[in-house]
Structure formats: structure tokens, C-alpha cells
Amino acid sequence: MLRSITPHILIVGGDPSNGQASGVPVVADRVAGAGALGGLYTALVEAPTEALDDLEVRHLEPDEVAPFNRDGRLLLNVNTPEDYQRVLTLG
């Protein structure tokens, strides 16, 4: 599903050897124990693209996001096999 949105997929916070079978890079958190923010930091540092110098950020209201989130999966956090199964049942 993600490959239809972006060619760059990265799994943060796992054992790097686990991604070899799927072809998806897996990297350990650069800041251990920092939770979601540490994972986000790692993902931004490890990303193969350069987006940050030209990055424009603006606050989006829920009604602005709604057209892109019809199935409720846009911003779900998937950290466990149970989270993944929950995502599958939404679609």
C-alpha cells in the first residue's frame, strides 16, 4: 500500500536484519528510548531524500485533512503486529 504513495519506505526502531527479506530498510532508533519523536528524528535523518531546507510547514485543520483520510488510516501509528492487524481491518 505504501509503495503506491512513495518509493521510499523505512522502518525505524527494529533489528536491521529483519528488513532484508522484504527489501525495506530497517534502522535502529538514533535516540534510544525517545519514543515516537526519536523515531521521527531517525526517519528524517535516514531518509534518502533532501526535503528540509525547502520544507514549508503549515497547520492543517481536521476538515482540510478529511478528504485524504476517508478510510481513517492516514495518520495511524503502527508499532506492533496488533496495530498492523487493526489497520488491515479498517480497509
Secondary structure, 3 states (H helix, E strand, C coil): CHHHCCCCCCEECCCHHHHCCCCCCEECCCCCCCHHHHHHHHHHHHCCCCCCCCCCCCCCCHHHHHHHCCCCCCCCCCCCHHHHHHHHHHC
